[in-house]
Amino acid sequence: MDGKMMAIMKAKPAYGAELVEVDIPKPGPGEVLIKVLATTICGTDLHIYEWNEWAQSRIKPPQIMGHEVAGEVVEVGPGVDDLHVGDYISAETHIVCGKCYQCRTGNYHVCQNTKIFGVDMDGVFAEYAIVPAQNAWKNPKGMPPEYASLQEPLGNAVDTVLAGPIAGKSTLITGAGPLGLLGIAVAKASGAYPVIVSEPSEFRRKLAEKVGADYIINPFEEDVVKEVRDITDGNGVDVFLEFSGAPKALEQGLQAVTPGGRVSLLGLFPRDVTIDFNNLIIFKALEVHGITGRHLWNTWYTVSRLIQSGRLNLEPVLTHRYKGFDRFEEAFELMRAGKTGKVVFFPHRS
C-alpha cells in the first residue's frame, strides 16, 4: 500500500512529541501491515513523552510511539502464511528471540533479548503500522477495537491478580491508575472478596468505585493498615497486589497482608527503596511474585476469554476516547495529571 499517514512521533530528545505525516510503511519478510483501528496509551508512552531518565537511556528519536493496538491486516509480507488480508488482530508487543535460555525453557516473557514496539522500533500511534506475524493475536470479530487494544496491558493485570489463588480471597490493591483499575476488574471477575483499594487521587478513587472495589481508602487521610485490619477482622488480607510503584504503598501493603499471604508486585519502584525484609517478608512467610509483561501465549487466551465472557467491567476504565490524533497533547497532559483511566485513539475518523 502506497501513500502517506499521520503518526505521533518522538521527533527529538526533549519533552513532548509531534504529529507528523510520513510514508505508509511496507511489510518485510515475516511482517504484516495493519490499519490501526484503536490504540491505547501506556505508562511507558507517558515516560517517553515526558523524556524521563529511563526514556533518555532507551529511546533513539525520531521514532513513532505506541505499542497497544488493535487493527485489520491490509497487506502481508513475504513468508507469512498464517495471516491474511482482513484478519482482525492485536499484538504482543514484546518481540522475543526464541533462542536464549529463557525462551528455550518457555519463559518468553523474560527473554534476554526482548525488543518492544514503540521503544526499540517504530510503534503503532499511526494510521497504519507494521506487526511481526509471530506477534499477532487473532481477535474474535465481535470484540470492540478499544477492548482488543486493552488486551496487552490487561495481560499484565491478569498475571498480577492470578499469580496465585484469588477466588474468595481478601485482597488489597495499591494504586488505581489504569493498570490498577484493570486489576480491580480482574479480581472482581475472578471472585476476590473483599477487594480493598488504596489510592490518593479522588478522581481515581471514583473510578475504582465504578469498576467495583468493595472498600476504598485514601492513604493521605486514613491509616491504610488499620483500615485493612478492621475490614478483615484483624487478620490482614490474603493477597496484596501492588500497582503504584510508591515505596510507602509497598510498606503499607506488606504490613497489611496476613502471614502466609501472597504478594504480587507490578509497580516499578525507585532504586533506593528500603524494606525490612526480615519482619515484613521472611518472618511472615510471604509468597512474593515479581510481574513483568505477559506469559506468551497463555495469558492472551485468558485475557481474550475474560473479555468475551462479559464479566470484566472495563467500560469505566476507558475514560477518554479521541477520533484522530489531533488532540494527542491534551490526552498526554491529562494522563500526566492523573485525570484519566485508559486513553484510546481511533486514528481513522470514520
C-alpha positions in Angstrom: 0.0 0.0 0.0 1.4 3.4 -1.0 0.6 6.8 0.4 1.0 8.9 3.5 -0.3 8.6 7.0 -0.4 10.6 10.2 1.6 9.4 13.2 2.7 10.6 16.7 6.4 10.7 16.7 9.1 11.3 19.3 10.9 13.6 16.9 13.7 14.8 19.1 15.3 14.1 22.6 13.1 16.5 24.6 9.7 16.8 26.3 6.7 16.1 24.2 6.0 14.7 20.7 4.9 15.8 17.3 2.1 14.9 14.9 3.8 14.2 11.6 2.9 13.0 8.1 5.1 10.0 7.0 5.1 7.3 4.3 2.9 4.3 5.0 5.5 1.5 5.7 5.9 -1.7 3.7 5.8 -5.0 5.4 9.0 -7.0 5.1 9.5 -10.8 5.4 7.6 -12.2 8.3 5.6 -9.0 8.8 2.1 -7.6 8.1 0.8 -4.1 7.7 -2.3 -3.3 9.7 -4.8 -0.5 9.5 -4.8 0.7 13.1 -8.4 0.6 14.4 -7.6 1.6 18.0 -4.5 2.2 20.1 -4.3 3.0 23.8 -1.7 5.0 25.8 0.5 3.1 28.2 2.5 4.5 31.1 5.6 3.7 29.1 4.4 6.0 26.4 4.0 8.7 29.0 7.6 8.2 30.2 8.7 8.7 26.6 6.6 11.8 26.2 8.0 13.3 29.4 11.5 12.2 28.3 12.4 10.9 31.8 15.7 9.3 32.7 14.6 5.9 31.5 13.4 7.2 28.2 16.7 9.1 27.6 18.7 5.9 28.2 16.5 3.7 25.9 14.8 5.7 23.1 16.5 6.9 19.9 14.5 9.6 18.2 13.0 10.1 15.6 10.6 7.2 16.3 6.8 6.6 16.1 5.5 6.0 19.6 2.9 3.5 21.0 2.5 -0.3 21.4 -1.0 -1.2 22.4 -3.1 -1.9 19.3 -6.0 -3.5 17.5 -6.1 -3.4 13.7 -7.0 -5.0 10.4 -4.4 -6.7 8.2 -4.2 -4.8 4.9 -1.0 -6.2 3.5 1.0 -9.4 4.1 4.8 -9.6 3.7 6.8 -12.5 2.2 6.8 -15.7 4.1 3.6 -15.1 6.1 1.1 -17.9 5.5 -1.0 -17.8 8.7 -2.4 -14.3 8.4 -4.4 -12.9 5.6 -5.8 -9.5 4.5 -8.9 -8.8 6.5 -7.8 -10.6 9.7 -8.6 -8.6 12.9 -5.6 -8.7 15.2 -4.0 -7.3 18.3 -0.3 -7.7 19.1 2.0 -9.0 21.8 4.4 -6.0 21.9 7.4 -8.0 23.2 9.4 -9.4 20.3 11.4 -12.3 21.6 14.4 -14.0 20.2 13.3 -17.6 20.7 17.0 -18.6 21.2 18.1 -17.5 24.7 17.8 -19.8 27.8 14.6 -18.2 28.9 12.9 -18.7 25.6 14.1 -22.2 25.2 12.7 -23.1 28.7 9.3 -21.5 27.9 9.8 -18.2 29.7 9.4 -16.0 26.7 8.1 -13.1 28.9 11.6 -12.6 30.3 13.5 -13.2 27.1 17.0 -11.7 27.5 16.9 -10.1 24.0 13.4 -8.6 24.0 12.6 -5.8 21.7 9.4 -3.7 22.1 7.2 -1.8 19.7 7.4 2.0 20.1 10.5 1.5 22.3 13.2 -0.2 20.2 11.5 0.4 16.9 8.6 2.3 15.3 5.3 1.8 17.2 1.6 2.0 16.5 0.5 5.5 17.2 -0.2 5.8 13.5 -2.9 5.2 10.9 -1.0 2.1 9.7 1.7 0.0 11.4 3.9 -2.9 10.9 3.4 -6.0 13.1 5.7 -9.1 13.1 3.4 -12.0 12.2 4.8 -14.1 15.1 3.4 -11.4 17.4 -0.1 -11.2 16.0 -3.1 -12.3 18.0 -6.3 -13.0 16.1 -9.4 -11.4 17.7 -13.0 -12.5 17.5 -14.8 -10.3 15.1 -17.3 -9.0 17.7 -14.7 -7.7 20.1 -14.7 -3.8 20.2 -11.4 -2.4 19.0 -10.8 -0.4 22.2 -11.2 -3.6 24.2 -9.0 -5.5 21.8 -6.3 -2.9 22.3 -6.6 -3.3 26.0 -5.6 -6.9 25.9 -1.8 -6.2 26.2 -2.0 -4.2 29.4 -4.9 -6.3 30.7 -2.5 -9.2 30.4 -0.2 -7.5 33.0 -3.1 -7.2 35.3 -4.2 -10.8 34.8 -0.7 -12.1 35.6 -0.6 -9.9 38.7 -4.0 -10.9 40.0 -3.9 -14.6 39.0 -0.3 -15.3 40.1 -1.9 -17.4 42.9 -5.4 -18.3 44.1 -7.8 -15.3 44.2 -11.4 -16.6 44.4 -12.8 -15.9 47.9 -9.5 -14.2 48.9 -9.5 -10.8 50.7 -7.4 -8.6 48.5 -5.6 -5.2 48.8 -4.8 -3.3 45.6 -2.5 -0.3 46.0 -2.8 2.2 43.1 -5.8 2.7 41.0 -4.1 4.1 37.9 -5.0 2.4 34.6 -3.4 -0.9 35.4 -4.7 -0.9 39.0 -8.2 -0.3 37.6 -7.8 -3.3 35.3 -6.5 -5.3 38.3 -9.7 -4.4 40.2 -11.8 -5.6 37.3 -9.9 -8.9 37.0 -10.0 -9.5 40.8 -13.8 -8.9 40.9 -14.4 -11.1 37.9 -12.3 -13.9 39.5 -14.2 -13.9 42.8 -12.0 -12.0 45.1 -13.8 -10.6 48.2 -13.4 -8.1 49.7 -11.4 -6.0 47.2 -9.9 -3.1 49.1 -8.2 -0.3 47.1 -5.8 2.3 48.4 -5.5 5.4 46.1 -4.7 9.0 46.9 -6.4 10.6 43.8 -10.0 11.5 44.3 -10.6 11.1 40.5 -9.2 7.6 40.5 -10.9 6.6 43.8 -14.2 7.3 42.0 -13.1 5.2 39.0 -12.2 2.4 41.4 -15.7 2.5 42.8 -17.2 2.4 39.4 -15.1 -0.6 38.5 -16.3 -2.5 41.6 -14.0 -2.0 44.5 -15.7 -3.0 47.8 -13.7 -0.6 50.0 -11.7 2.4 49.0 -9.1 4.1 51.2 -7.4 7.5 50.9 -3.9 6.8 52.1 -3.2 10.5 52.7 -6.1 10.8 55.2 -6.5 7.3 56.6 -4.3 4.6 58.2 -4.2 2.0 55.5 -3.0 -0.8 57.7 -5.6 -0.1 60.4 -8.4 0.1 57.9 -7.5 -3.1 56.2 -7.2 -4.9 59.5 -10.6 -3.6 60.6 -12.2 -4.8 57.4 -10.6 -8.2 57.7 -11.4 -8.8 61.4 -7.8 -8.2 62.4 -6.4 -10.9 60.1 -5.0 -8.7 57.2 -5.6 -9.5 53.6 -4.8 -12.8 51.9 -3.5 -11.2 48.8 -1.6 -7.9 48.3 -1.4 -6.5 44.7 0.9 -3.6 44.2 0.3 -1.4 41.1 1.5 2.1 42.2 5.3 1.9 42.4 5.1 4.0 45.6 7.5 2.9 48.4 5.1 3.9 51.1 2.3 1.8 49.4 4.7 -1.2 49.3 5.4 -0.9 53.0 1.8 -0.5 53.9 0.8 -3.4 51.8 3.4 -5.7 53.3 2.2 -4.7 56.8 -1.4 -5.3 55.8 -1.0 -8.8 54.3 -1.6 -11.7 56.6 1.3 -14.1 57.5 1.5 -16.8 54.9 -0.2 -14.5 52.3 0.6 -13.8 48.7 2.2 -10.6 47.2 2.3 -9.7 43.5 4.4 -6.6 42.5 3.8 -4.9 39.2 4.5 -1.3 40.0 8.1 0.0 39.3 9.9 1.5 42.3 12.8 3.9 42.7 16.1 2.2 43.0 16.7 3.3 46.7 13.6 1.6 48.3 14.4 0.3 51.8 12.3 -2.6 53.2 12.5 -4.5 56.5 12.8 -7.9 54.7 13.1 -9.8 58.0 9.9 -8.7 59.6 7.8 -7.9 56.6 8.6 -10.8 54.3 10.7 -13.6 55.7 9.2 -13.9 59.2 5.7 -13.6 57.7 6.5 -16.4 55.2 5.1 -14.4 52.3 4.9 -15.7 48.8 6.2 -12.8 46.6 5.9 -12.6 42.8 7.6 -10.1 40.5 5.4 -9.5 37.5 6.6 -8.3 34.1 5.0 -8.5 30.7 2.6 -11.3 29.9 3.1 -15.0 29.6 3.2 -15.9 25.9 0.7 -17.0 24.9 -1.2 -18.5 27.9 -2.1 -15.1 29.3 -3.5 -14.0 26.0 -6.0 -16.9 26.0 -7.1 -16.0 29.5 -7.5 -12.3 28.7 -9.4 -12.9 25.5 -11.8 -15.3 27.2 -12.4 -13.0 30.1 -13.4 -10.1 27.8 -15.6 -12.4 25.8 -17.3 -13.7 29.0 -18.7 -10.2 29.7 -17.6 -10.5 33.3 -14.9 -7.7 33.2 -16.2 -4.2 34.0 -13.9 -2.4 31.5 -16.1 0.5 30.4 -15.3 2.7 33.4 -11.6 2.2 32.8 -11.8 3.7 29.3 -12.3 7.3 30.3 -11.1 9.2 27.2 -11.7 8.4 23.5 -10.2 10.5 20.7 -11.0 10.3 17.0 -7.8 11.0 15.1 -4.5 12.2 16.7 -5.1 16.0 16.6 -5.6 16.3 20.4 -2.9 13.9 21.4 -1.1 16.6 23.5 -4.3 17.1 25.5 -4.5 13.4 26.1 -1.0 13.1 27.3 -1.3 16.1 29.6 -4.5 14.8 31.2 -2.9 11.4 31.7 0.2 13.1 33.2 -2.1 15.0 35.6 -3.7 11.7 36.8 -7.0 12.7 35.3 -7.6 9.7 33.1 -8.1 5.9 33.2 -7.1 4.4 29.9 -7.0 6.7 26.9 -7.8 5.4 23.4 -7.2 6.8 20.0 -9.2 5.9 16.9 -6.8 7.0 14.2 -9.3 6.9 11.3 -12.2 9.3 11.9 -14.8 7.2 10.0 
